[in-house]
Amino acid sequence: MKSVALYARVSTTDKGQTTATQLRLLRDYAASMGAESCIEYSDTASAADMRGRSQWRALQAKIKRSEISTVLVTKLDRAFRSVAESVTTLQHWQERHVEFRSVTQPVDTSPATGRLLLTMLSAFAEFERDLIRQRVAEGLARAKAEGKRLGRPPGSKDT
């Protein structure tokens, strides 16, 4: 029996972020679509950190074994880090008859306009990620120029 996969991801926990809010929304959505069997996957890692996204890799493995029928996420940027990745992954899933749904960004990829909208939303998510990366780099450079010590405080444990 194929299952519906619920995938949630947060980049960091230091700002009080958890996947609980996303998972609650995904569970409610799955119930409203009549899903009988759901498997939850959640990662705490940057979208670019594929080593830290062990649950994403586990989900992909289940898709390869044809054990998943639908993947649900709250937003495109929870799953994909770039336009190229979203297009490639979704083409691969489509070949395996896996449906993809973004709960807060409803996109139907069957017509050309839906595929265009998906590509545009992916591009905006990639742009936002790049802006954040740039701001972080600028902030670190400023702090370093001001003589501030970067990194964890001495004696803190690496978690």
ZADREN-168331 format. One record per atom (N, C-alpha, C, O): x, z, y. Coordinates in steps of 0.001 Angstrom, whole numbers, plus 524288, in hexadecimal, padded with zeros to 5 digits. Layout:
ZADREN-168331
XZY;...
//
This chain:
ZADREN-168331
8034C800007FB5C;800008000080000;8037580000804DE;8070C8032B80551;802627FC8180871;805607FC3A80D42;803768005E8111A;7FEDB801BE81133;807168024D8143D;805F08066D817F7;806898048E81D8B;808F88008C81E9F;80441807918210B;804F6806CE826A3;8097180A588283F;8097C80EFA826F8;80D388082882B0E;811B280B3082CEA;810CB80CB18329B;80F8D80965835E0;8116F811B1833B9;81118813AD8390A;816A6814D783AC5;8193D8182A83874;818878122B83ECD;81DED812FA84088;81E0F815208460F;81BCE812E1849A9;820C28198A846AA;8216C81C0584BC3;8273E81CD684CBA;82A4181DD88491D;828BE81C62851AB;82E3C81D3F8530A;82E9881F6885887;82BE281DA385C15;832028234B8592E;833858252785E5B;8396B8249E85EBB;83C2B824D285ACB;83B53823F086376;840E78232986443;843F38283F86437;848788286186293;8418282C6586600;84441831538669C;84071835DA86637;83BC48353386721;8426A83A66864DE;83F0F83F0C864C4;84044842AC8694A;83D8E8469486A03;8444A8417A86C5E;845DA845168708A;84219845288752B;842A384870878A4;83E67841AE87547;83A80841A087977;83525843358775D;8311C84203879B1;83531845E6872F5;83052847AD8709D;82D548437286DC2;828C08442C86C79;82FD483F1086CC0;82D3283ACB86A06;82CE083BF986432;8309483DF3861D9;8286A83ABB861EF;827CF83AEF85C41;8248F8363F85A9B;82210833AE85DCF;824A88353685597;82180830DD85395;81BDD8328E8527A;8189682F4E85121;81ABF8378F8530B;81589839A0851B3;81125836EA854AF;80D18835AE85269;811E5835FD859AD;80DCD8337985CD1;80CBE82DF685AD5;8083D82C6285A3E;810F282B08859CE;81051825B8857CE;80D9C825C885282;80A0A822B48518F;80F508294C84F0D;80D0C8297A849C9;8074582AD4849E9;8043A828BA846D7;805BC82E4784D65;8002982FA084DD4;7FCF582AD884F54;7F8DE829CF84D06;7FED6827F185330;7FC2582327854D9;7FBFA81F2A85069;7F7FC81CA084F90;8005081EA084D98;8008A81AE484940;7FCE781C77844D0;7FA518192184283;7FCAC8218384396;7F9148236083F75;7F36E8223B840E6;7F0648205F83DAA;7F2078235C845D1;7ECA88225C84796;7EB5E81C8B84746;7E71D81B1484594;7EF0481943848E8;7EE2C813A0848C3;7EDA5811BE8431B;7EA3080EA2841E1;7F110813A383FB4;7F0DC8121583A2C;7EBA3813AB837C8;7E955810B1834CA;7E9C88184E83915;7E4B681A188370D;7E0508169C83912;7DCB3815528362B;7E09E8151583E0E;7DC78811D384048;7DC5980C6083DDD;7D845809D383DD6;7E0D680A9183BD0;7E0E8805688394C;7DFCF805D683379;7DFF4801ED830AE;7DEB480A9D8319B;7DD4C80B5C82C26;7E1DD80B7682860;7E12E80A81823B7;7E67980C9A82A53;7EB1A80CD0826F5;7EA8A811478230E;7E949815B082482;7EB788101981E29;7EAF88140781A0F;7F022816A2818BE;7F03B81B3C8175A;7F468813C681928;7F97F815D6817B3;7FD66814C781C10;7FEA18104681D38;7FF5C818FF81E7F;8031581879822C6;8082481B5282170;8081781F7E81F0C;80C728190482301;8118A81B7F82278;813C381C04827FA;813E88183982AED;8157D820BA82956;81792821AF82E8D;81D838216282E8D;820268238082B22;81F8381EB08327E;8251E81E2E8335C;8262B81FC6838F6;8236781E0B83C7E;82A1382300839DE;82B688246583F3F;8313C8254D83FC4;833BA827AE83C69;8334F8235A84408;838DC823CF84536;839988264584A94;8365E8259984E14;83DDA8291A84B29;83FA282AEE8503E;844E88285F85113;848EF82A5684F55;844D2823FC853C0;8498F820ED854A7;8486B81CC0858AF;843F481B1685955;84C6B81B1B85B54;84C01816C085EEF;84A4E811E485BE2;84B7B8115D85740;8479780E7085E7A;845FA8099785BE1;84AB18067985A0B;84A6E803B88561C;84EFE806E985CE4;853B2803F185B8B;856DA806768572B;85A4B803F5854EF;855B980B5E855EB;858BC80E3D851FF;8565980D8284C95;85367810D384AB9;857A48092984A17;8555580808844FA;8571D80BF4840D0;8544280CE583D0F;85BCA80E4284168;85D858123D83DA3;859FE8170883DEB;858ED81981839F0;858318185484296;854CE81CDD84349;84F2681BDD841DB;84C0B81F8684190;84DC8816FE840F7;848598159783FC9;8479C814EC839E4;8462C810B98380A;8489C8191983702;84847818E48314B;842B2817CF82F6D;841ED8152882B7D;83ED5819D783238;8396A818F6830A5;837D4813468318A;834C98111A82E84;839DE810DD835A8;838E380B488369C;83B128080F83217;8388E8046C83035;83FC58097283062;8422A8069C82BFD;83EFE80779826FE;83E58803D9823E7;83D0980C318262F;839CC80D4C82192;834BF80A16821C0;833008080D81DC2;83276809A882653;82DBE8067282703;82EEB800C2825BC;82BE67FE3A822FB;833437FEBD827B2;834BB7F94D8269D;835807F867820BE;834177F44981EB3;837BA7FC4081E11;8388C7FBC781866;833537FB7281587;832C47F86B811D6;82F7F7FE908173A;82A517FE5C814C1;827AF7F91C815BE;824EA7F7168125F;8288D7F6EB81A5E;8265B7F1C581B89;828CB7EDB3817F2;8260B7EA4C815F4;82DDE7EDFE8171A;830867EA4B8139E;82E607EAA680E15;82E327E6BD80B4A;82CBC7EF5F80C7A;82A857F01780740;8249D7EF1B80728;822027F02E80342;8228B7ED0B80B7C;81CED7EBC880BF9;819717F08080B0E;815567F00F80897;81B127F50A80D08;818057F9D280C6C;814F77FB3D81154;812037FF0981155;815A77F83881581;8131B7F94F81A80;80FC27F49D81C08;811777F02381BA1;80AF57F5B381DCD;8077F7F17A81F88;807407F11882579;806807ECDA8279B;807E07F58682827;8075B7F5B482DD5;80B377F9A883009;80C1B7FDC982DBD;80D7F7F85783484;810E77FBF783756;80E427FD2683C8B;80CDE7F99883F78;80D978022E83DA6;80B47803DF84299;80F57806BD845D4;8122880A12843CF;80FA88057684AD9;812E68084184E9E;80F8E8093985379;80B87806B285436;8113980CDB856C0;80E3A80DC485B8A;80F7E809AE85FA8;80C0B807F786288;814808081885FF4;8163780428863BA;81A84800E78613B;81D3E802BC85DB8;81B1C7FC2786304;81F147F8A2860E2;8248E7FAF28612E;827A77FA5185D8E;825C67FDA486581;82B1C7FF9F86620;82C67804268626F;830ED805C086217;828958062E85FBC;829AB80A2E85BC3;82C19807A2856F5;82EF580A2E8540D;82AF9802A18561D;82CE97FFE085175;831897FC53852A2;835617FC4B84FBF;8312D7F95F856D3;835007F53A857C1;838497F64385C90;8365E7F8688606A;83D467F4BC85C5C;840CC7F592860C3;841BD7F0A7863F3;843F67F0ED86835;840157EC28861F3;840FB7E748864CE;83CDB7E3418634E;83A197E3CA85F67;83C8A7DF378668B;838F07DAE68656F;83A777D85486048;837267D74C85CF4;83F827D75285FAC;841527D4B485AE4;83FEC7D7E385609;83E267D5B385223;840B57DD028563F;83F767E042851B9;8399D7E03585094;8380E7DFDB84C0B;836627E08C85498;830B57E09C853AC;82EDF7DB7A85149;82BC87DB7A84D99;830C17D71C8535E;82F1C7D2038515B;830EB7D14984BB7;82DDD7CFB884859;835E27D26F84AB6;8380B7D1CB84571;835507D54F8417E;833D37D39383D42;834AB7DA43842EA;832337DDFA83F56;82C8E7DC7783E3D;82AD87DC84839BE;829B27DB2284248;8242D7D9D584184;8237E7D4C683E6D;81FBB7D43E83B7B;827117D11483F10;826D27CC5583BD3;827BA7CDC083618;825027CBD58329F;82B897D1188352C;82CB57D2E682FD4;827F37D5A782D83;826817D4AC82908;825847D91B83092;820EA7DBE882EA5;81C627D83482DA6;819927D8CB829CB;81BA87D46683114;817637D0AC83069;818047CDAC82B46;8142F7CCA88288D;81CDA7CC43829FB;81DE07C99782501;81C707CD0D8205A;81B137CB1181C30;81CBC7D22282109;81B6C7D5DA81CE4;815C87D7CF81D5B;8142D7DB5E81A8C;812D37D573820EA;80D497D6C9821BE;80CA27DC7782378;809017DF28821D4;8102E7DE33826C5;80FD87E37082900;80DC67E2F082E87;80FEC7E013831BD;809917E5C682F98;8072B7E5B0834C1;809EA7E9AD8383C;80B8B7EDCF83664;80A6C7E87383D3A;80CDB7EBF584106;808FB7ED0C8455D;806847E9798476F;808757F20C846BD;804F87F38384B09;807A37F78384E87;809D97FB5D84CAF;807607F68385393;809007FA418577D;804017FC92859B8;800E77F9CD85C22;803398018D858EF;7FE3A8040E85A2B;7FCE0803C785FF5;7F85A802DA8614E;800AE8048F86368;7FF888049886903;8006A7FF4F86B9C;7FF2A7FE9D87033;8028D7FB9D868B6;803717F65E86AC6;801387F273866E2;804277EFC48642F;7FC027F21D86697;7F9A57EEB8862A4;7FB0A7E8F886374;7F9B47E69B8676C;7FDBA7E6D585FA3;7FF637E16485FDB;7FE077DED485AAD;7FF7B7E0C885687;7FB437DA7D85AE8;7FA137D7668563F;7FDED7D2E08562B;7FDB67CF758598A;8016E7D2D38525E;805937CEE685244;804067C9DE84F70;807517C67384EAA;7FF177C95A84DE4;7FD9F7C48684B3B;7FD3F7BFD984EF0;7FF127BBA684D78;7FAFE7C048853AC;7FB0F7BBBC85729;800237BB9685A59;802F47BF7885AAF;8013A7B71F85CA1;805F47B67185FC8;8061B7BA3886469;80A447BC33865C8;801997BB38866D1;801867BEC486B54;803017C454869B4;805867C71C86CB6;801807C5F386516;802EC7CB218632E;808C17CB9386235;80B1F7CF9686364;80B137C77E86010;810BC7C77D85F2C;813AC7C7888645A;817B57CA1A864D7;811A47C4AD8683F;814037C4BB86D6B;813BB7CA3786FC0;8179B7CC27871D7;80F397CCB486F6B;80E9B7D1FA8718E;8124C7D5CD86ED8;814AD7D9178716C;812CC7D569869BD;816637D8C7866D7;81BFD7D7FE868BA;81ED97DBC98697A;81D8B7D3268697C;822CD7D20286B59;823A47D43B870CD;827CE7D65A871EF;81FC07D3C58742C;820367D5E08797A;820917DBD887969;823D17DE1A87C25;81D427DE6487653;81D797E419875F6;822B47E5E3873C5;824E17E9C887590;824B77E31986FEF;829D87E45C86DBE;82E1C7E3BE871D9;831B57E6EC87224;82DB27DFA9874FF;831927DEC48791E;8317A7E32C87D1E;835987E4EF87EDF;82CD37E4F787E91;82C737E94E88240;82EB27EE5387FEC;831497F14C882AD;82DC17EF4B87AF4;82FE67F3EF87863;835DD7F3AB87838;838817F79487924;837F67EF118770B;83DA17EE5D876F2;83FE67EF2487C69;843F77F1A387D03;83D507ED078805F;83F077EDA0885C4;83F177F36688752;842DA7F53F889AD;83AF87F63488604;83AAC7FBC98873D;83F227FEC68849F;84191802218870F;840337FD9187FB3;8446E8002787CDE;849B17FF1A87F80;84CED8029F88000;84A837FA408812A;84F667F8E3883CD;84FED7FBB28890E;854347FD5F88A79;84B9D7FC3888BF2;84BC87FF16890E2;84D2D804D288FFC;8504B8070B892E5;84AEB8072D88C0A;84C1B80CA088ACF;851DD80D328896B;8547C810C588B49;853CD809B78862D;85952809DA884A8;85CCD8096F8897D;860AA80C42889F7;85B6C805E888D0F;85E7A8052C891CE;85E6480A1489533;8627180BA989740;859D280C80895CE;8596A8113E898FD;85C97815B4896A8;85F15818AB89982;85C818162F89184;85F8D81A4788EEE;8655C8195F88FD8;8683681D088911D;8671F8149788F37;86CAB813508900C;86E438146E895B3;8727D81681896A8;86AE9813118996D;86C188141889EEC;86C58819F889FFB;86FC381BC68A2D7;868C181CF089DB1;868C78229C89E60;86DA68251989C0F;86FEB828A289E65;86F438234689778;8740C825518950C;878D7823F889854;87C538273A898F5;8790F81F4289A66;87D7481DA789DAE;87DB4820FB8A29C;881ED8229B8A43D;8792E821FF8A4FC;878FF825478A9AA;87ADE82AC58A872;87E0582CFA8AB54;878E982CFF8A425;87A738324A8A2A8;8804F832998A1A2;882D7836618A32E;8827082EB389F14;8881082E8E89DEE;88B2782E2B8A302;88F1E830D18A39F;8895D82ADB8A6B1;88C0582A3D8ABBA;88BE182F4C8AEE2;88F66830558B1FF;887D68326C8AE14;88762837718B0CF;88A6C83BC68AE0C;88A61840498AFB4;88D1183A498A9CB;8905083E138A703;88D5B8418F8A342;88F7D845768A16E;88892840478A215;885838436F89E70;8873C84254898DE;8889183DED89778;8872C8466A895C5;8888F845DC89044;883E88438888D60;87F868457588DD1;884E483F6288A6C;880B783CC688789;880A283EB9881EF;884968408C87FE6;87C3183E5587F82;87BA983FE587A06;8796E8455187977;877C3847C787D3E;8797284716874AD;8775084C4087385;87AED850838758F;87FA984FBB875E8;878B985501876E8;87BFF85960878A1;87F8785B2C87438;87E1A85ABC86FA5;8842485D348758B;887B785F1A87171;885038633B86E14;88241866A48700D;885DD862D88690F;883A5866A286566;87E1C8658E863A4;87C17868598604B;87B9686195865CC;876458605B86414;8768F85D6F85EE3;87A5285AA685DCA;8728685E2585BC3;8725185B8F856AF;8700B8561985747;86C568554585A3A;8724B8526985476;8706584D1185476;86BC384CB8850CC;86C5984D6D84C13;8671784B9F852F1;8626884B5184FAC;86084845E984F07;85C9A8450684C60;
//
